[in-house]
Amino acid sequence: MKKLTLFLLLAVFTFAVSAEETNAPAWLSRPLSQADCINIALAQNADILKAKSDLEASAGVVVQTRAVALPTLQAGGKYTDEELSLVQKFPGTNGTPHQSWNAGIQVVQGIYEGGKLIAAIQAASATKKQSIAQYQTQVADTLLAVRLAYYDVLLAAQQITVNEASVKLLQKELDDQQRRFDAGTVPHFNVLRAEVALANAKPNLFHATNQYRVSKNVLANLLGYNLPREVLENIPLNLTDTFDITSWNMILPDAIQQALERRTELTDLREQVVLQNLNIVSAKSGYKPVIQAFAGYNWQNNEFNTDLSDQLNGWNVGGQMTWAIFDGGLTIGKVQQAKALYKKSQTELEDRSRQIELDVRTAYSDFLEAKEVLDSQTKVQEQAEEALREANARFDAGTGTQLDVLDAETSLTQARTTQVQALHDYATARARLERAIGAELASSKQ
């Protein structure tokens, strides 16, 4: 772990100048915990920002849906000037009025529309809940992606440390065999074997270095940062956290139950079922009459006087009813469509519930495997180091072979690699399981 810290500090120091020259954001050059990365992603990640826009847009849909049940206020006016040949003159009147005007304001309120008004209010509430659930789903997916990317950077950094140690160890073996060969105590074959072992170890170091570069680019992208072109290979990220390997006990039945209660994808689909059921009510309203009440105030000129200033004004109030006795089957078609979509939404909810249960079972199984592997690697590295020490001792005493030493060195590298991978796999398996049961949203709000 100390080597990892030194490596990260060296990377920060090496690229600090590049970060300053390219006006990099403050978080790029300061220590970053996993919580810091999550907070940055919540503020800058493109998917979350788009989800926020969708949430704001859905607020407009809620207003539109609710508007059906609210009264409307209308104002209007009209002015007409007709040719005298079109104007009929009443006998005994003076002049021929050919101009007219009127103005008014009116409030219209729906009283009964076959259940459509109540359905609109309920649909507005369901739409709001659904849009919030969709936003939370996107946040949860992004938080998981950030956590996994954070762990990938840590894994790549530790793999570099492991492979550097392996190369250094094999280089030391090569130097030792070269000295022994020069002294005439070993054949040249030993030197060749050490050179091959060293050459075979270097590609792993190159691969780990490349993975480190790539994983940091992925994390920076998730954090919503457009990398300047002046920043070349490495990004000066300084990650401070380690793999989360704290003990976590969860039994499968509880995990499945929590997932079915917490997963926002199911909340989204449940509200979709509600909306489709309300659409049936709205469609059936076409079979029923529409009753509205209205009240207003009107102004108009006296039609029997040529003086436009001679006006009449006053209140009016009343009600109206319309009933589409036959609409050519339009309502029947709407009801059939609404019922089919309602049945489809129920099927989607059931199918998604089964899929989520499968996700939990899979994530739970992967978590158990990662835990078992991690537990099995507790003392392997210490044993591999001891095996290498004994192999060197036997070789120096003439009772062992160079092959024993190389095998022990390979086993030590493999043990270190497996240990690092086990730490990474446990942390990522836990993160995926937490996402599967919907626990990441609750933890992110704390």
VOGU-3710 file (C-alpha; in Angstrom, 3 decimals, decimal comma):
1> mkkltlflll> 0,000/0,000/0,000  2,893/2,357/0,687  4,207/1,702/-2,819  0,803/2,555/-4,241  0,709/5,827/-2,317  4,221/6,744/-3,476  3,291/5,893/-7,054  0,180/8,089/-6,961  2,068/10,973/-5,378  4,764/10,670/-8,040
11> avftfavsae> 2,122/10,737/-10,779  0,588/13,885/-9,298  3,977/15,598/-9,041  4,959/14,617/-12,583  1,843/16,054/-14,175  1,100/18,976/-11,849  2,696/21,422/-14,278  0,560/20,136/-17,144  -2,593/20,577/-15,059  -1,692/24,188/-14,252
21> etnapawlsr> -0,794/25,073/-17,819  -4,103/23,763/-19,148  -6,246/25,511/-16,522  -7,403/22,158/-15,178  -10,171/22,260/-12,570  -9,239/22,292/-8,912  -10,466/18,760/-8,292  -8,034/17,410/-10,903  -5,008/18,311/-8,815  -6,332/17,759/-5,293
31> plsqadcini> -6,788/14,466/-3,437  -10,055/12,790/-4,413  -11,972/10,363/-2,277  -14,703/8,225/-3,713  -17,272/10,508/-2,083  -15,640/13,506/-3,793  -15,953/11,795/-7,167  -19,588/10,972/-6,528  -20,359/14,580/-5,600  -18,589/15,858/-8,721
41> alaqnadilk> -20,501/13,394/-10,879  -23,801/14,472/-9,336  -23,002/18,045/-10,351  -21,359/17,507/-13,746  -22,034/14,065/-15,207  -23,722/14,409/-18,602  -26,217/11,584/-18,049  -27,321/13,074/-14,725  -27,620/16,546/-16,225  -29,764/15,139/-19,035
51> aksdleasag> -31,878/13,291/-16,484  -32,363/16,567/-14,594  -33,576/18,203/-17,803  -35,988/15,322/-18,341  -37,217/15,764/-14,780  -37,831/19,473/-15,393  -39,604/18,672/-18,649  -41,841/16,177/-16,876  -42,845/18,935/-14,468  -44,316/20,710/-17,488
61> vvvqtraval> -46,185/17,533/-18,427  -47,638/17,417/-14,911  -48,918/20,971/-15,291  -50,440/20,168/-18,676  -52,133/17,047/-17,327  -53,591/18,844/-14,331  -54,816/21,737/-16,500  -57,675/19,624/-17,862  -59,399/19,747/-14,464  -58,880/23,461/-13,818
71> ptlqaggkyt> -61,128/26,319/-14,990  -60,201/28,391/-18,017  -60,473/32,164/-18,326  -61,126/33,469/-21,819  -61,305/37,007/-23,172  -62,341/38,008/-26,643  -63,574/40,856/-28,787  -64,788/41,593/-32,289  -65,290/44,617/-34,542  -67,216/44,499/-37,855
81> deelslvqkf> -67,791/47,067/-40,574  -70,140/45,937/-43,370  -71,036/47,465/-46,718  -74,411/49,235/-46,634  -75,813/46,935/-49,299  -75,484/44,050/-46,829  -77,239/45,820/-43,964  -80,964/45,326/-43,511  -82,824/48,422/-42,391  -85,811/48,224/-40,120
91> pgtngtphqs> -88,737/50,393/-41,241  -89,114/53,575/-39,248  -85,540/53,725/-37,997  -83,149/56,561/-38,619  -79,834/55,733/-40,222  -78,385/52,412/-41,206  -75,963/50,948/-38,614  -73,182/49,133/-40,465  -70,577/48,895/-37,702  -70,659/46,682/-34,643
101> wnagiqvvqg> -68,383/45,575/-31,857  -68,468/43,330/-28,841  -66,079/42,223/-26,092  -66,305/39,868/-23,174  -64,573/37,799/-20,551  -65,701/34,336/-19,513  -64,783/31,632/-17,016  -65,487/28,031/-18,053  -65,314/25,142/-15,594  -65,846/21,494/-16,406
111> iyeggkliaa> -68,374/19,924/-14,071  -68,541/16,402/-15,424  -66,611/14,722/-18,215  -67,203/11,058/-17,550  -64,410/10,702/-14,970  -61,804/12,426/-17,120  -61,296/15,309/-14,671  -60,496/13,117/-11,670  -58,303/10,894/-13,840  -56,318/13,946/-14,966
121> iqaasatkkq> -55,554/14,946/-11,367  -54,485/11,414/-10,475  -52,421/11,125/-13,660  -50,540/14,306/-12,772  -49,549/12,818/-9,434  -48,495/9,503/-11,029  -46,478/11,305/-13,716  -44,586/13,246/-11,073  -43,711/10,085/-9,136  -42,690/8,324/-12,321
131> siaqyqtqva> -40,358/11,112/-13,449  -38,679/11,224/-10,034  -38,153/7,454/-10,159  -36,614/7,709/-13,638  -34,229/10,407/-12,426  -33,241/8,330/-9,399  -32,568/5,333/-11,639  -30,161/7,344/-13,751  -28,433/8,670/-10,642  -28,056/5,141/-9,266
141> dtllavrlay> -26,592/3,845/-12,531  -24,135/6,748/-12,668  -23,046/6,306/-9,049  -22,320/2,655/-9,737  -20,325/3,535/-12,853  -18,270/6,091/-10,889  -17,549/3,611/-8,087  -16,480/0,920/-10,553  -14,288/3,373/-12,476  -12,694/4,522/-9,214
151> ydvllaaqqi> -11,874/0,923/-8,310  -10,513/0,280/-11,816  -8,027/3,128/-11,374  -6,935/1,712/-8,020  -6,590/-1,747/-9,546  -4,465/-0,516/-12,445  -2,224/1,490/-10,101  -1,642/-1,517/-7,853  -1,050/-3,779/-10,839  1,682/-1,375/-11,937
161> tvneasvkll> 3,230/-1,659/-8,483  3,037/-5,459/-8,568  4,502/-5,744/-12,056  7,220/-3,200/-11,320  8,198/-5,301/-8,314  8,216/-8,404/-10,514  10,389/-6,758/-13,160  12,719/-5,446/-10,485  12,957/-8,900/-8,937  13,669/-10,584/-12,267
171> qkelddqqrr> 16,194/-7,898/-13,157  17,947/-8,620/-9,889  17,920/-12,341/-10,749  19,379/-11,599/-14,182  22,134/-9,447/-12,673  22,913/-12,176/-10,144  23,089/-14,885/-12,815  25,250/-12,653/-14,994  27,701/-12,176/-12,122  27,737/-15,911/-11,446
181> fdagtvphfn> 28,294/-16,608/-15,133  31,138/-14,100/-15,252  32,625/-15,875/-12,230  32,240/-19,195/-14,034  29,937/-20,795/-11,440  26,850/-21,149/-13,654  26,336/-21,879/-17,354  25,212/-19,276/-19,858  21,880/-21,071/-19,980  21,041/-19,575/-16,587
191> vlraevalan> 21,571/-16,073/-17,988  19,385/-16,820/-21,004  16,640/-18,211/-18,814  16,706/-15,102/-16,601  16,608/-12,845/-19,671  13,566/-14,691/-21,056  11,776/-14,494/-17,698  12,451/-10,750/-17,531  11,277/-10,207/-21,108  8,086/-12,167/-20,423
201> akpnlfhatn> 7,290/-9,998/-17,373  7,626/-6,618/-19,087  4,462/-6,837/-21,272  2,364/-7,188/-18,123  3,853/-3,951/-16,850  3,142/-2,210/-20,157  -0,435/-3,504/-20,099  -0,979/-2,321/-16,526  0,404/1,121/-17,417  -1,971/1,379/-20,349
211> qyrvsknvla> -4,919/0,268/-18,214  -4,007/2,944/-15,701  -4,131/5,624/-18,399  -7,399/4,345/-19,838  -9,149/3,902/-16,486  -8,308/7,466/-15,451  -9,723/8,751/-18,732  -12,922/6,796/-18,099  -13,239/8,206/-14,578  -12,601/11,771/-15,766
221> nllgynlpre> -15,267/11,346/-18,427  -17,793/10,134/-15,854  -16,982/13,180/-13,754  -18,031/15,375/-16,680  -14,630/16,860/-17,444  -13,528/17,579/-21,018  -9,836/16,821/-21,024  -7,716/19,553/-22,643  -5,717/18,346/-25,595  -2,570/19,586/-23,893
231> vleniplnlt> -2,974/16,834/-21,288  -1,253/13,964/-23,019  -0,992/10,444/-21,685  -1,617/10,536/-17,962  -4,217/12,513/-16,055  -2,947/13,780/-12,677  -5,692/12,164/-10,599  -4,820/11,655/-6,948  -7,192/9,071/-5,480  -7,063/8,752/-1,707
241> dtfditswnm> -9,437/5,879/-0,924  -8,618/2,190/-1,061  -10,799/-0,794/-1,922  -13,841/-1,149/0,304  -13,354/-4,584/1,862  -15,306/-4,033/5,064  -17,365/-7,009/6,146  -20,945/-6,938/4,870  -23,483/-9,597/5,689  -26,603/-9,994/3,597
251> ilpdaiqqal> -28,801/-13,030/3,142  -30,415/-13,622/-0,223  -34,119/-13,463/0,789  -33,573/-10,089/2,468  -31,642/-8,844/-0,552  -34,453/-9,778/-2,933  -37,079/-8,204/-0,678  -35,117/-4,957/-0,412  -34,665/-4,867/-4,175  -38,387/-5,267/-4,816
261> errteltdlr> -39,093/-2,459/-2,345  -36,300/-0,044/-3,266  -35,549/-0,360/-6,953  -36,740/2,801/-8,660  -37,190/0,938/-11,946  -40,130/-0,867/-10,336  -41,509/2,411/-8,986  -41,379/3,767/-12,519  -43,270/0,764/-13,908  -45,827/0,759/-11,088
271> eqvvlqnlni> -46,699/4,360/-11,856  -46,849/3,434/-15,544  -49,508/0,825/-14,685  -51,456/3,509/-12,814  -51,217/5,880/-15,781  -52,384/3,248/-18,261  -55,338/2,401/-16,036  -56,259/6,099/-15,884  -56,002/6,225/-19,670  -58,784/3,638/-19,794
281> vsaksgykpv> -60,949/5,931/-17,665  -60,166/8,879/-19,943  -60,938/6,828/-23,053  -64,275/5,636/-21,650  -65,271/9,243/-20,934  -66,043/9,510/-24,640  -69,183/7,435/-24,013  -70,504/10,009/-21,539  -71,722/13,616/-21,725  -69,620/16,683/-21,018
291> iqafagynwq> -71,174/19,262/-18,692  -69,638/22,688/-18,217  -70,593/25,839/-16,329  -69,654/29,323/-17,439  -69,936/32,909/-16,228  -68,793/36,127/-17,817  -69,238/39,800/-18,502  -69,920/41,217/-21,999  -69,830/44,603/-23,681  -71,349/45,429/-27,080
301> nnefntdlsd> -72,698/48,348/-29,063  -76,410/49,008/-29,644  -77,144/47,360/-32,997  -80,002/49,787/-33,696  -77,947/52,926/-33,281  -75,261/54,264/-35,575  -73,436/55,730/-32,570  -70,787/53,186/-31,584  -70,500/54,746/-28,140  -74,011/53,614/-27,352
311> qlngwnvggq> -73,123/50,366/-25,618  -74,756/47,593/-23,656  -73,028/45,573/-20,941  -73,855/43,040/-18,292  -73,241/39,655/-16,719  -74,122/36,271/-18,113  -74,051/32,870/-16,489  -75,160/29,453/-17,585  -74,296/25,860/-18,343  -73,900/23,686/-21,380
321> mtwaifdggl> -73,869/19,997/-22,187  -72,524/18,100/-25,174  -72,847/14,409/-25,818  -71,316/12,583/-28,726  -74,038/10,034/-29,471  -72,048/8,496/-32,319  -68,399/9,252/-33,126  -67,752/6,664/-35,787  -66,171/4,195/-33,344  -63,465/6,640/-32,182
331> tigkvqqaka> -64,156/6,022/-28,498  -64,317/2,261/-28,968  -60,887/2,315/-30,602  -59,417/4,464/-27,835  -60,745/2,126/-25,149  -59,343/-0,939/-26,901  -55,943/0,714/-27,221  -55,917/1,837/-23,583  -56,833/-1,641/-22,317  -54,100/-3,273/-24,403
341> lykksqtele> -51,459/-0,814/-23,166  -52,637/-1,340/-19,584  -52,191/-5,103/-19,939  -48,758/-4,540/-21,496  -47,675/-2,320/-18,586  -48,673/-5,046/-16,113  -46,632/-7,601/-18,057  -43,634/-5,247/-18,118  -43,850/-4,788/-14,350  -43,977/-8,541/-13,733
351> drsrqieldv> -41,133/-9,203/-16,162  -38,959/-6,455/-14,690  -39,576/-7,796/-11,187  -38,317/-11,209/-12,267  -35,323/-9,622/-13,975  -34,439/-7,647/-10,863  -34,661/-10,782/-8,763  -32,300/-12,478/-11,228  -29,955/-9,465/-11,017  -29,916/-9,771/-7,234
361> rtaysdflea> -29,263/-13,511/-7,326  -26,425/-13,032/-9,814  -24,861/-10,131/-7,903  -25,226/-12,035/-4,633  -23,524/-15,105/-6,085  -20,691/-12,978/-7,504  -20,290/-11,291/-4,118  -20,014/-14,645/-2,333  -17,409/-15,809/-4,837  -15,387/-12,611/-4,458
371> kevldsqtkv> -15,550/-12,928/-0,669  -14,358/-16,529/-0,776  -11,478/-15,672/-3,096  -10,446/-12,726/-0,928  -10,534/-14,845/2,238  -8,429/-17,520/0,549  -5,741/-15,003/-0,342  -5,157/-13,722/3,184  -1,798/-15,481/3,746  -0,902/-16,567/0,217
381> qeqaeealre> 1,370/-13,601/-0,433  3,283/-14,162/2,799  3,671/-17,833/1,927  4,892/-16,989/-1,592  7,478/-14,570/-0,192  8,700/-17,247/2,199  8,846/-19,794/-0,634  11,021/-17,430/-2,672  13,351/-16,854/0,263  13,765/-20,590/0,756
391> anarfdagtg> 14,309/-21,181/-2,981  17,076/-18,577/-3,012  18,615/-20,106/0,075  18,607/-23,590/-1,442  20,068/-22,277/-4,696  22,859/-20,476/-2,839  23,542/-23,675/-0,871  23,685/-25,711/-4,074  20,676/-27,877/-3,186  18,190/-26,011/-5,421
401> tqldvldaet> 18,012/-24,989/-9,042  17,511/-21,720/-10,832  14,177/-23,056/-12,087  13,018/-23,330/-8,478  13,894/-19,678/-7,939  12,137/-18,538/-11,119  9,073/-20,590/-10,261  8,992/-19,059/-6,795  9,329/-15,562/-8,269  6,493/-16,279/-10,705
411> sltqarttqv> 4,341/-17,645/-7,876  4,992/-14,536/-5,802  3,979/-12,272/-8,687  0,883/-14,360/-9,272  0,007/-14,221/-5,570  0,369/-10,450/-5,506  -1,669/-10,099/-8,697  -4,381/-12,388/-7,398  -4,474/-10,490/-4,108  -4,915/-7,142/-5,855
421> qalhdyatar> -7,537/-8,584/-8,202  -9,363/-10,168/-5,259  -9,530/-6,811/-3,473  -10,884/-5,170/-6,621  -13,384/-7,943/-7,327  -14,737/-7,877/-3,772  -15,207/-4,106/-3,828  -16,878/-4,117/-7,246  -19,057/-7,129/-6,387  -20,268/-5,333/-3,292
431> arleraigae> -20,970/-2,180/-5,282  -22,957/-4,166/-7,846  -24,925/-5,953/-5,142  -25,732/-2,657/-3,446  -26,977/-1,358/-6,794  -29,008/-4,521/-7,335  -30,877/-4,096/-4,036  -31,216/-0,319/-4,422  -29,028/0,527/-1,440  -26,768/3,049/-3,209
441> lasskq> -29,374/5,848/-3,255  -29,930/5,639/0,484  -26,183/5,710/1,175  -25,598/8,623/-1,215  -28,081/10,828/0,636  -26,271/10,463/3,966
//
